[in-house]
Amino acid sequence: MPTIVMTDNDFGDSSFERNMVEAAGITFVSAADETSLPMTELRKPEQLIKTLAKADGAIASYGRYTAEVFEALPHLKVVSKTGTGVDNIDVAAATRNNTAVCNVPGYGTEVVSDHAIALALTSIRRINEIDADMHAGVWDFRRHRPLGQVSGRTFGVVGYGAIGQACARKAAGLGFSVVVWDRKGVPGTHTEEGYPYLELEELLSCADVVSFHVALTPETHHLLNAENLTLMKPDAIVVNTSRGAVIDTVALADALNADKLWGAALDVFEEEPVSPDAPICHAKHTVLTSHAAYWSEESIVELRRRCTQNAIDVVLGTIPESCVNPEVLPAAFAK
């Protein structure tokens, strides 16, 4: 009987996945249930090699699937990611190993865009700073001026995939003017919804809110950096719900502490969990959340179901809903 191993997760339990996998006639193993090791250890390449020694498929969240992992596991048919981004998986190495890499695009479109808008509004209105005062018995919003409003502000969307599009729609609905940068967009033209495409430098120069919605690739690493941060308005806000390394957060912290920005609102960080000693954790006017944008009780059910089904499909020789390297599927099925 084939086996699927859930190597790590942040769901609290694996009963949902177990029920689906066993109903399909496949053995299910949760690594977290088989060892006392913390999740951080389960995600290391050397531990993944041990955990998956007899597995046909893996359900993965944040484990580091390096080339060494795939080289040690020639029998592995599939790694199914509980998310959209696969930057923690060496897809090229997986492809050389004829291992399918599956993901779940689209499951978090509404909730992540909701979170981005919430972060932006919290920063504009300095809600978190006033809230902290209220809990400390201080009744004085004026201490946190300036306070802003949506009307008259421009919302810049960096990356116009499904989440970026949803964020643009919601920002426009609130009354922001919306401008867009996307690697496929042509400056001087407009999106189907009528938002102008700009060069990135122009967007950074004119937007009052800059919200990032790009995948992490070598080209987008530190897309916002010390050099182009200087293009931004001193009353601009940076929002990031994509991947932490899209922004040089040390440079961002420096800009905030030098009063060169209105604020920053981040859900993702270059290292997670972020160290409490990280400069961004001590910078002025920040709103920080713990990579929570993807989570709603509704979206997580969809994520877990689709991810698990992808793993089941490949193990049983069926085309999965979403595979980032579909060319390997025939060879993966044959293992």
C-alpha positions as CSV (number, residue, x, y, z in Angstrom):
1,M,0.0,0.0,0.0
2,P,1.4,3.5,-0.9
3,T,2.2,6.0,1.8
4,I,1.8,9.7,2.1
5,V,3.6,11.5,4.9
6,M,2.7,14.9,6.3
7,T,6.1,16.3,7.1
8,D,5.1,19.5,8.8
9,N,2.1,21.8,9.3
10,D,0.8,24.7,11.3
11,F,-2.8,23.4,11.5
12,G,-2.5,22.0,15.0
13,D,-3.5,18.4,13.9
14,S,-3.6,16.2,10.9
15,S,-6.9,14.5,11.2
16,F,-8.4,16.2,8.2
17,E,-5.6,14.9,6.0
18,R,-5.6,11.5,7.6
19,N,-9.3,11.0,6.9
20,M,-8.9,11.9,3.2
21,V,-5.8,9.8,2.6
22,E,-7.0,6.7,4.3
23,A,-10.4,7.0,2.6
24,A,-8.4,6.8,-0.7
25,G,-6.8,3.5,0.4
26,I,-3.4,5.0,1.2
27,T,-1.4,4.8,4.4
28,F,-1.1,8.1,6.2
29,V,1.7,9.2,8.5
30,S,2.0,12.5,10.3
31,A,5.7,13.2,11.2
32,A,4.6,15.4,14.1
33,D,2.8,12.4,15.7
34,E,5.8,10.0,15.2
35,T,8.4,12.1,17.1
36,S,8.9,14.6,19.9
37,L,11.0,16.9,17.6
38,P,9.8,20.5,17.3
39,M,8.3,21.6,14.0
40,T,11.5,23.6,13.2
41,E,13.5,20.4,13.3
42,L,11.0,18.5,11.2
43,R,11.5,21.1,8.4
44,K,15.3,20.7,8.1
45,P,16.5,18.9,5.0
46,E,18.3,16.2,6.9
47,Q,15.2,15.4,8.9
48,L,13.0,15.4,5.8
49,I,15.3,12.7,4.2
50,K,14.7,10.5,7.3
51,T,11.0,11.2,7.5
52,L,10.3,10.4,3.8
53,A,12.6,7.4,3.5
54,K,9.7,5.1,2.7
55,A,7.1,7.6,1.4
56,D,5.5,7.8,-2.0
57,G,4.2,11.3,-1.4
58,A,4.7,14.3,1.0
59,I,2.3,17.0,2.2
60,A,4.5,19.9,3.1
61,S,4.2,23.4,4.6
62,Y,7.5,25.1,5.3
63,G,10.0,22.3,5.1
64,R,13.2,23.0,3.1
65,Y,13.1,20.7,0.1
66,T,16.6,21.2,-1.2
67,A,18.4,19.4,-4.0
68,E,19.9,17.1,-1.4
69,V,16.5,16.0,-0.3
70,F,15.4,15.0,-3.8
71,E,18.7,13.3,-4.5
72,A,18.2,11.1,-1.4
73,L,14.6,10.2,-2.3
74,P,14.5,8.9,-5.8
75,H,11.3,7.0,-5.1
76,L,9.3,10.2,-4.1
77,K,6.4,10.8,-6.5
78,V,5.1,14.1,-5.2
79,V,5.5,17.0,-2.8
80,S,2.2,18.8,-2.3
81,K,2.5,22.3,-0.8
82,T,-0.1,23.7,1.6
83,G,0.0,27.0,-0.1
84,T,0.6,28.8,-3.4
85,G,4.3,29.8,-3.2
86,V,6.8,27.0,-3.6
87,D,10.0,29.0,-2.8
88,N,10.9,26.6,-0.1
89,I,11.1,23.7,-2.7
90,D,13.9,23.3,-5.2
91,V,11.5,22.8,-8.2
92,A,14.4,22.2,-10.6
93,A,15.9,19.5,-8.4
94,A,12.4,17.9,-8.0
95,T,12.0,17.9,-11.8
96,R,15.4,16.2,-12.2
97,N,14.1,13.6,-9.8
98,N,10.8,13.2,-11.6
99,T,9.0,14.4,-8.5
100,A,5.8,16.4,-9.0
101,V,5.5,19.6,-7.1
102,C,1.9,20.6,-6.5
103,N,0.4,23.7,-4.9
104,V,-2.9,25.4,-4.2
105,P,-3.3,28.6,-6.2
106,G,-6.2,30.9,-5.5
107,Y,-7.4,29.5,-2.2
108,G,-6.3,32.7,-0.3
109,T,-7.2,35.4,-2.8
110,E,-10.0,36.9,-0.7
111,V,-8.5,36.5,2.8
112,V,-5.0,37.7,1.9
113,S,-6.3,40.8,0.0
114,D,-8.6,41.5,3.0
115,H,-5.6,41.4,5.3
116,A,-3.6,43.7,3.0
117,I,-6.4,46.3,3.0
118,A,-6.8,45.9,6.8
119,L,-3.0,46.5,7.3
120,A,-3.1,49.6,5.1
121,L,-6.1,51.1,6.9
122,T,-4.6,50.3,10.3
123,S,-1.4,52.2,9.3
124,I,-3.2,55.2,7.8
125,R,-5.3,55.6,10.9
126,R,-2.6,54.5,13.3
127,I,-5.2,52.3,14.9
128,N,-2.7,49.9,16.6
129,E,-0.9,52.8,18.2
130,I,-4.0,54.4,19.6
131,D,-5.3,51.0,20.7
132,A,-2.1,50.5,22.7
133,D,-2.6,53.8,24.4
134,M,-6.2,52.9,25.3
135,H,-5.0,49.7,27.0
136,A,-2.5,51.8,28.9
137,G,-5.1,54.2,30.1
138,V,-4.1,57.0,27.8
139,W,-7.0,58.9,26.1
140,D,-5.2,61.1,23.5
141,F,-5.3,60.3,19.8
142,R,-3.4,63.6,19.1
143,R,-0.2,62.0,20.3
144,H,-0.2,59.9,17.1
145,R,-0.9,62.5,14.5
146,P,-0.8,62.7,11.6
147,L,-3.8,60.6,10.9
148,G,-4.9,60.0,7.3
149,Q,-7.9,59.1,5.2
150,V,-8.5,57.1,2.1
151,S,-10.0,59.9,-0.1
152,G,-7.3,61.6,-2.1
153,R,-4.8,58.8,-1.7
154,T,-3.3,56.5,-4.3
155,F,-3.0,52.7,-3.7
156,G,-0.1,51.1,-5.6
157,V,-0.4,47.4,-6.3
158,V,2.9,45.6,-7.0
159,G,2.1,42.3,-8.7
160,Y,-1.2,41.9,-10.5
161,G,-2.0,38.2,-10.0
162,A,-5.3,37.0,-8.4
163,I,-4.5,38.5,-5.0
164,G,-3.2,41.8,-6.4
165,Q,-6.3,42.1,-8.6
166,A,-8.6,41.5,-5.5
167,C,-6.6,44.0,-3.5
168,A,-7.0,46.6,-6.3
169,R,-10.8,46.0,-6.5
170,K,-11.2,46.4,-2.8
171,A,-8.9,49.5,-2.6
172,A,-10.8,51.1,-5.4
173,G,-14.1,50.3,-3.7
174,L,-13.0,52.1,-0.6
175,G,-12.2,55.2,-2.6
176,F,-8.4,54.9,-3.4
177,S,-7.1,55.7,-6.8
178,V,-5.3,52.6,-8.0
179,V,-2.1,52.2,-10.0
180,V,-0.4,48.9,-10.9
181,W,3.0,47.5,-11.6
182,D,3.4,44.0,-13.0
183,R,6.2,42.3,-14.9
184,K,3.8,41.5,-17.7
185,G,2.1,44.9,-17.7
186,V,3.0,47.5,-20.3
187,P,3.5,51.0,-18.8
188,G,1.2,53.5,-20.6
189,T,-1.6,50.9,-20.9
190,H,-4.3,49.9,-18.5
191,T,-5.6,46.7,-16.8
192,E,-8.9,45.3,-17.9
193,E,-10.5,47.2,-14.9
194,G,-9.0,50.5,-16.1
195,Y,-6.1,50.9,-13.7
196,P,-3.0,52.4,-15.2
197,Y,0.2,50.3,-15.5
198,L,3.3,52.2,-14.4
199,E,7.0,51.5,-14.2
200,L,7.9,50.4,-10.7
201,E,9.9,53.5,-10.1
202,E,7.0,55.7,-11.1
203,L,4.6,53.8,-8.9
204,L,6.9,54.1,-5.9
205,S,7.2,57.8,-6.5
206,C,3.4,58.5,-6.7
207,A,1.7,56.0,-4.5
208,D,0.6,56.7,-0.9
209,V,0.3,53.0,-0.2
210,V,2.5,50.4,-1.9
211,S,1.2,46.9,-1.4
212,F,3.3,43.9,-2.6
213,H,1.7,40.8,-4.2
214,V,4.6,39.1,-6.0
215,A,6.1,35.6,-5.8
216,L,9.6,35.4,-4.4
217,T,12.1,34.8,-7.3
218,P,15.6,35.9,-7.9
219,E,14.2,38.9,-9.8
220,T,11.9,39.9,-6.9
221,H,14.4,39.4,-4.0
222,H,14.6,42.8,-2.3
223,L,12.4,44.4,-5.0
224,L,12.0,47.2,-2.5
225,N,15.5,48.1,-1.3
226,A,17.6,50.9,0.1
227,E,18.0,52.5,-3.3
228,N,14.5,52.7,-4.5
229,L,13.0,53.4,-1.0
230,T,14.4,56.9,-1.5
231,L,11.9,57.4,-4.4
232,M,8.9,57.0,-2.0
233,K,7.0,59.9,-0.5
234,P,7.7,60.7,3.1
235,D,4.0,60.1,3.8
236,A,3.9,56.7,2.0
237,I,3.0,53.3,3.6
238,V,4.6,50.0,2.7
239,V,2.4,46.8,2.9
240,N,3.7,43.3,2.4
241,T,1.6,40.1,2.4
242,S,3.6,38.3,-0.3
243,R,7.0,37.0,0.9
244,G,9.3,38.6,3.4
245,A,12.4,38.7,1.2
246,V,10.7,40.8,-1.4
247,I,11.6,43.7,0.8
248,D,14.9,44.6,2.4
249,T,13.5,45.0,5.9
250,V,16.7,46.4,7.4
251,A,16.6,49.2,4.9
252,L,12.9,49.7,5.5
253,A,13.5,50.0,9.3
254,D,16.2,52.6,8.6
255,A,13.8,54.6,6.5
256,L,11.0,54.4,9.1
257,N,13.3,55.5,12.0
258,A,14.6,58.4,9.8
259,D,10.9,59.6,9.4
260,K,11.2,59.0,5.6
261,L,7.9,57.1,5.5
262,W,4.5,57.3,7.1
263,G,4.6,53.6,8.2
264,A,4.9,50.0,7.2
265,A,2.5,47.1,7.7
266,L,4.0,43.6,7.3
267,D,2.7,40.1,7.6
268,V,5.8,38.3,6.2
269,F,9.5,38.5,7.1
270,E,12.8,37.4,5.7
271,E,13.3,35.0,8.5
272,E,10.2,33.4,10.2
273,P,9.5,33.4,13.0
274,V,11.0,36.9,13.0
275,S,13.5,37.6,15.7
276,P,12.2,40.0,18.4
277,D,15.7,41.6,18.0
278,A,15.2,42.3,14.2
279,P,15.4,46.0,13.4
280,I,11.9,46.0,11.9
281,C,10.5,45.0,15.3
282,H,11.8,48.2,16.8
283,A,11.1,50.6,14.0
284,K,8.7,53.5,14.2
285,H,5.1,53.2,13.0
286,T,4.9,49.6,12.1
287,V,1.9,47.2,12.1
288,L,3.2,43.6,12.3
289,T,1.3,40.3,12.0
290,S,2.7,36.8,12.2
291,H,2.2,35.5,8.7
292,A,-1.5,35.3,9.4
293,A,-2.9,36.8,6.1
294,Y,-3.6,33.4,4.6
295,W,-5.7,32.1,7.5
296,S,-9.4,32.2,7.8
297,E,-11.5,29.3,9.0
298,E,-13.1,29.1,5.6
299,S,-9.9,29.3,3.5
300,I,-8.0,26.7,5.5
301,V,-10.6,24.0,4.8
302,E,-10.3,24.7,1.1
303,L,-6.5,24.7,1.3
304,R,-6.2,21.4,3.2
305,R,-8.7,19.6,1.0
306,R,-7.1,20.7,-2.3
307,C,-3.5,20.1,-1.1
308,T,-4.3,16.6,0.2
309,Q,-6.2,15.7,-3.0
310,N,-3.2,16.8,-5.1
311,A,-1.0,14.3,-3.2
312,I,-3.6,11.5,-3.4
313,D,-4.0,12.1,-7.2
314,V,-0.3,11.8,-8.0
315,V,0.2,8.8,-5.8
316,L,-2.7,7.0,-7.5
317,G,-1.6,8.0,-11.0
318,T,-4.2,10.7,-11.6
319,I,-3.6,14.2,-13.0
320,P,-3.7,16.6,-10.0
321,E,-5.5,19.9,-10.1
322,S,-2.4,22.0,-9.9
323,C,1.2,21.0,-10.6
324,V,4.1,23.4,-11.2
325,N,6.2,20.9,-13.2
326,P,3.5,18.8,-15.0
327,E,6.1,17.5,-17.5
328,V,7.3,15.0,-14.9
329,L,3.9,13.4,-14.2
330,P,4.2,10.4,-16.5
331,A,7.6,9.5,-14.9
332,A,6.3,10.2,-11.4
333,F,3.3,7.9,-12.0
334,A,5.7,5.1,-13.1
335,K,7.7,5.1,-9.9
